[in-house]
Amino acid sequence: MYRMTGYYCPGCGGTRAVQALVHVELLRSLRCHPAVLPGVVMSIVFWIGMTCEKILRPNIKRFKLRRIYFYVVLGIVMIQWIVKNVLLYALGWHI
């Protein structure tokens, strides 16, 4: 998208953020794309809860994914997208 339009896409930095997480560089991951870390944490907690529920049956209360969590992550994606593009064109900063 950047090559065609000159604007960063909403997912720009996502791969670098995942790479940083694999190397346990949390701050670098957040700087590359701030929605990746919360998304990964939500996924891990959800899958651990699902696994525990299957093993222990309904005796355990698990983390339930609610629509608001997805809206929060979507909001983070949109805010970082707008900020990166404003910094690019207002100040000339390439992130």
C-alpha positions in Angstrom: 0.0 0.0 0.0 2.8 2.4 0.8 4.4 2.0 -2.6 1.1 2.5 -4.4 -0.4 5.3 -2.3 2.4 6.8 -0.2 0.4 6.1 2.9 1.2 3.5 5.5 -1.4 0.7 5.8 -3.1 -0.1 9.1 -1.1 -3.3 9.4 2.3 -1.7 8.7 4.8 -2.9 11.3 2.7 -6.0 12.3 5.3 -8.5 11.1 8.2 -6.6 12.8 6.1 -6.5 16.0 5.6 -10.2 15.9 9.3 -10.7 15.3 10.1 -8.5 18.3 7.7 -10.5 20.5 9.4 -13.7 19.4 12.7 -12.2 20.6 10.9 -10.9 23.8 11.5 -7.3 22.9 8.1 -6.0 24.2 8.8 -2.2 23.9 10.1 -2.7 20.3 7.0 -4.7 19.5 4.7 -2.0 20.9 6.6 0.7 18.9 6.3 -1.3 15.7 2.6 -2.0 16.0 0.8 -1.5 19.3 -2.1 -3.8 18.6 -0.1 -7.0 18.2 0.9 -7.4 21.9 -2.7 -7.1 23.3 -4.0 -9.3 20.5 -1.4 -12.0 21.3 -2.1 -11.8 25.0 -5.9 -12.0 24.5 -5.4 -15.1 22.2 -3.1 -16.9 24.7 -5.5 -16.2 27.7 -8.5 -17.4 25.6 -6.8 -20.6 24.5 -5.5 -21.4 28.0 -9.1 -20.9 29.3 -10.5 -23.1 26.6 -8.0 -25.8 27.3 -8.7 -25.7 31.1 -12.4 -25.8 30.4 -12.1 -28.9 28.3 -9.9 -30.6 30.9 -11.7 -29.5 34.0 -15.1 -29.2 32.4 -17.4 -26.2 33.4 -15.9 -26.0 36.9 -13.6 -23.2 35.8 -14.5 -19.8 34.7 -12.6 -18.9 31.6 -11.8 -15.7 29.8 -14.6 -15.0 27.3 -13.9 -12.9 24.2 -16.3 -10.0 24.1 -17.0 -7.8 21.2 -15.6 -4.8 23.1 -12.1 -6.4 23.1 -12.1 -6.5 19.4 -13.2 -2.9 19.2 -10.4 -1.8 21.5 -7.8 -3.6 19.3 -9.4 -2.1 16.2 -9.3 1.3 17.8 -5.6 0.9 18.6 -4.9 -0.2 15.0 -6.8 2.9 13.6 -5.1 5.3 16.0 -1.6 4.0 15.2 -2.4 4.2 11.5 -3.5 7.8 11.7 -0.6 8.8 13.9 2.0 7.2 11.6 0.6 8.8 8.5 0.3 12.2 10.2 3.9 12.0 11.4 5.0 10.9 7.9 3.3 13.8 6.1 3.3 16.6 8.7 6.8 16.1 10.0 8.4 13.9 7.4 9.2 11.1 9.9 9.4 7.6 8.5 8.5 5.1 11.1 
